[in-house]
Amino acid sequence: MDIPTDYDNPGYARALALEPEMANNYVAHTTIGDPLADAAVEALSKMKRSESNRLVSAYMSVPDGRERPEAPPEVHALFDDVLTPPDWLDLPALTPGIHMFHRNRKMVVAGMLAGVLVEGFSTNISESFFVTGRLRDQGVRRLQQNNRHMVEIFLPGGMGPQGDGWRLSFRIRLVHAQVRYLLKNSRDWDVGALGVPLSAAHVGYAITAFSARLLKHMRSLGAKFSQEEAASFMATWRYSGLLMGIPESILFDGEEDALRLYEIGTMCEPEPSTSSIVLANSLVNSAPLVVGIDDPAEGQKLSQYVYKVSRSLIGDSLADSLNYPKQSTFGVLPWFRVQARYDRFTLRFLPKIARKSNISNFTTLMSGSWYHEDGITYDLPDHVYAEESSQW
């Protein structure tokens, strides 16, 4: 196996000693993209942008595969794949995870923003974002799009055919393939060092973070949920990951498997780079704008608090390597747990107060999500640099 030079490191050697099969599999997938989506996007690139958007939209309106519009064979092959549900999919079994997600909205948002996303950017996942400038030029919108996807997959019916969560998961697959296509033709991407941009390894790693790692952070913040709810939450992310183009050869199978893959993948990744430092801090400082806080003083106050929560979740070692400000985290997680207990108390004994709080939390969650006035569109970036690309 030709290992990208960034992965010929001491961490990979340690991972090999612990889990040789998983470590080799992870690094092998850094050289793999998404063959079906990559071929389809290359075929679509020969069309006008508006024409390819209409074609994909037409396909998405007939999820049962009937009356397929005329399209290149590569596009047909991609849709044959995405419109065929896996044998293990059980849509009714996703319901407990939906209930758990909405019951613990505050911990979900905190765990995702202050924990999972920062940890993801500490790996080479940051490199494609840094090169394209997506988080630099349109960072708030990018985060709101990420939030929208998460919200939609955990709405009732969201992961069914034609559900918005189902559509947005597949849209991410197309976007990833388009960015790979653009970076492949860019002098700014070093395949020999980094592997394939937005590789199967990185998307597979990210989905373990969004699912199992997020559950771990939520527990640290005081969330309570049953094993059935946790398994349902994991199943939702697993199906979303499949729709996003993650091959089953690196797609987790349950929470324990996901946590192990996350651990081994983290070991294989190089130490945080300059790109990681820039993007992790940009993420924290974008938090006020994502939730609509425009006042600089209020925004600064929130950013400092997010830094504290993030340091509490990711640990001092990683926080220091990302150049976080030095802060005491004393009492941060205990305070979250106290609030979580209070919320459970009001839900049981003070339903009117609980309803008002739930409405407020849901409104905040939705206000931090990106909604296009024309609904879900399938426009794709048309330039490797975000500031020079048409809006999508």
N, C-alpha and C positions, 0 to 999 in steps of 0.2 A: 504494500500500500504506500502510495506517495503521500506523505503527511505534509500539510501546509506548514511552513517553517515556524509559524507562531505557536503551533501545537507540539513542536519538538521541544518540550520544556519539562522541568522537574515535576510539575503537577501531573502531567500526563503519565510520567513514569510511576508516580505514587498511585494514580488511579489504576494503572495496569496491575500493580501488585495486589490491589484490593478486589477489583472486579474486571479481570482482563477482557472478558467477552463484551461487557457493556462499554468499557473504555474504548476498545477498538471499534465497536459499532458507532459510538458517538463521533469519534474523529473521522471515520470513514464517511459519515453523513455530512461532514463539512465540505465534501467535494461533490455533493449531490444537491440539485435544485428540486424542481418539480417538472419532470419531462413532459407530462401531458399539458400542463398550463403553459410551460415555456414555449412549446410548439404552437399552441393556440394563439398566444400573444404575438408570436412572430408572424403568424398568418394574418392576424387582425391589424398588425402594423402596416400592412400594405393597403389598407382601406383608409378612407377619410375618417377622422376622429368621430364625427357625428354619425357616420354610417356604422362603425363598429359598436358604438354605444347603443344604437337602435337594434342592432342584431342581438347583442347580449340581452337587452331588455326584452326582446321578443322571446328568446329562449327561456328567460326567467318567468315568463307569464304562462308557460306550459310545462310545469314541473313533472307531469306524468310522461313526458316525452312524445306526446302526439302532436301532429301538425307542426313538425319541426321546420323552421324557416331554412331557406337555402343558405349554406355556409360552407367554408372550406372543410375538408375532412378532419383536419386537426381540431377544429372547433367542435365538430360532432363528437369526436372521441372524448374531448374534455367533458362535454355535457352528459354523454353516456355514463361517464364515471361519477359525476356529482349527483346525477339524478337516480343513481342506484343506491338505496340505503344499505348499510352493512347488516349482516345477519344478527349482530349483537344489539342493534338499536331497539330500545323499548321506550317509546315516547311517553306513555303514561307514567313510567317510573321516574321521569324527570320532574314531576310535580313537587315532591318533597323538597328538592333542592331549590325550586322557585320560592317556596314558602320561607325556607331558611334564609335565602339571599335577602328578601325584603324585610324579614324580621330583624336582620343584622346590618341594615344599610350603612350605618355610620362606621362600623368596623370593616365592612367591605371596602368602602372608599378610602379609609385611612390605611388599611393594609395594602391596598393596591398602589396608592400614590406614594406613601412614605416607605413602603417596603418592597413590594414586588417589582415595580418599574425601575426603582433605583438599582436594585440587585441585578436586574437584566442589563442595565446600561453599564454595569461594572465589568461586563464581558465584552467580547468582540462584536456582540450585537450592536454596540454603539457605533461601529465603524460605518455601516451603511447610512445611518442617520446623520453622522458627521459629514460624510462626503456629499450627500445629497442636500444637506442643509435643511431638511424637512422640519426639524425641531427648532432650528435657528430662525428660519424665515416665517414659518407658519406654526409655531410651537403650540399655541393655545388651541388652534383649530385641530391639530393632530391629536392632542390629548382629549379634546371633546369628542372626536371621532372614535377614539379608543373607548371612551366611557359609553358612548352610544351603543357600540357593539356589545359591551358587557351587559348593559341594561336590557337590550332587546333579546338576548339569548335567555334571559331570566324573566321574561314576560310569558304568561300563559299562551301557548300556541306559537311562541317565537321560533322554536326549532322544528316545527312542522313544515312540510313543503309549502312554499310561498310565504312562510312566516318571515318577519323582518330580521330576526336573529339568524335564520337559515340563509337569507339573501346576503346579509352583511358579512357572514363568515366566508361565503363564496367570493364576495367582492374583495375581501382581503387577499384571497388566493390570486385573483387577477392582478391586484395592485403589486403584490410581491413579485409575480412573474414579470410584470412590466418594469419594475425597478431593476430586477436582474438583467433584463434585456438592455436597459439603458446603461447600467454599470458595466456590463460586458463590453460595450462599445466605448467605454470611457478609459482614459489614461490614468484616472485617479484610483483605480481598483487593482490591487496586486493579488491575483489569484494564487500565485505561488506562496505568498505569505499568509493570506487570509482564508483561502478556499473560495468556494462559490458565494457570492453575495446572497444574503437571506437564505442560507442553506437549510436543508432539511434538519440538520443538527440544531441550528439556532431556533427554528420555528418549533421543533419538538421540545427543546429546552424551555422556550417561552411558555408553552402551554402547560408544562409541569409547574412553572412558577405561578401562572394565573389560577391554577387549580389547587394543587396540594400545598404549595408554599403559601398561598393566600389563606388557606384554611389554618395553617400553623400560626400565621400572624393574627388572624381573627381570634383564635383561642388565646393568644397572648394579650389581646386587647379586651378580653372578657366575654366574647361571644360563646353562647351555649347552643349545641345542636346534637342531634342523635346520629348514630352510625348510618342509619338509613338516609338521613338528610345529607350527610357528608358524601355518601356513595352516589346519591342522586346528583349532587353538585358536581362531583368528578365526572359522572357520565355525560352531563351537559357539555362540559368543557372538552371531553374526549370526542364527542360527535362534532362539536364546533371545530376542533383541531383537524379532524378528518376532512371536513368541508374546506378547511383552509389549505389542504394539500399535503398534510403531514403523512408520509407513508407509514403503514402499520408496523414497519420494521423498527421505527423509533417512536411510535405513539404509545404512551403509557397504558397500562392495564390496571387501574385501581390506584388508590392513594399511596400505598406503600411502595409500589413500583415507581410511581411518579417522584416521590421523595428521593428514592435511591438514584434515579436517573438525574435528578436535579443536582444531587451531591456529587456524583461522578462527573457530570458535565461541568460543574463549577471547578472541580479539580483540574480538568483538562484545559480549561480556558487560561490564557495568559493573565498576568497581573493587570489591574486596571491601567489603561493608557490615558494619554492626554484627552482623547476623545471621550473616554468614560467620565473623566473629571468634569469636563465642560458640560456634557449632557446631563449628568446626574444633578449638578447644581442648577442648571437651566430648568430642569424639571421641577425642583423644589421652588424656585423663584417664580415659576409660571402658575403655581397653585392658586394665588389670589385672583389672577385674571380668568382662570378656568371657571371659578365660581362667581365671577362678576364683580369682584372688588376692585374698583378703579382708584380709590384714594391711596396715595403712596404710603402714608403713615400706617394705615390699616393693613395694607398689603405687606409692608415690611414686618409688621407684628405677626401676621399669619405665617409668613415664610419662616420666621425664626421658630415659631411653634412647630411647623412641619419638620424643620431640621431636628428639633428635639425628639419628636415622635419617631422620625426616621432613624436617628441614632439609636434609640431604644430598641427598635425592631431589628436593624441590620447588624448592630454591635459596633463597639468602638474601633476595632481593627479595620473593618471595611470603611467605616465613616472617616477615619483618619486618612486612609489611602485615597479617598475621594476628596480630600481637602475640605471637609466639613468644618465649620467654626467649632472651636472648643466650647462645649456646654455641659452643664450637669443635667442628667436625665432623671435625677431623683424624683420619684413620685409620679412620673408621667404615665407609666402603664397601670399602677394602682388606681390612679384617678379615672382612667378609661374604664377599668373594671367596676369601680363604684358607680359610674354612670350607667354601665350595662346592667348592673343589678337594679338600679333605680328604674330603668326602662322596663325591666321584667316585672317589677313590683307594680308600676302604673298599669301595665297591660293586664295584670291580674285583678287589681283592686280599684284602679281609677281609670276606667275605660275611656271616659270623655277626654281626660288629659292625654292618654295614650293616642287617641285618634288624632288630636291636634298635632302631637309630636310626629306621628306617622305621616300626616299630610305635609308638614314642614320638611321632613327628611326626604320625602319623595320629590317634592318640588325642587329642593336643592340638587338632588341627583339628576333630575331632568334638565334643570337649568345649566348644568355642567356638561351637557351632551350636545353634540352637533346635529342639527336637523336642517336639511336642505329644503328650501321652499318648494322644490319640484319633486320631493320625495327621494327615494334611493336612486341615485344615478350611477352609471357605469363608465363615466369618463375616467380616463387613466392619465397619469402624468406623462407629458410628452417631451420633457427635457430632464436630464440627469440632475440639474440644479433646481431646487424648489423655487428660487426667486425668478427663474426664467421659464418655468413651466406654466402652462395654462392651468386654471383652477380645476380641481377635481375633488 
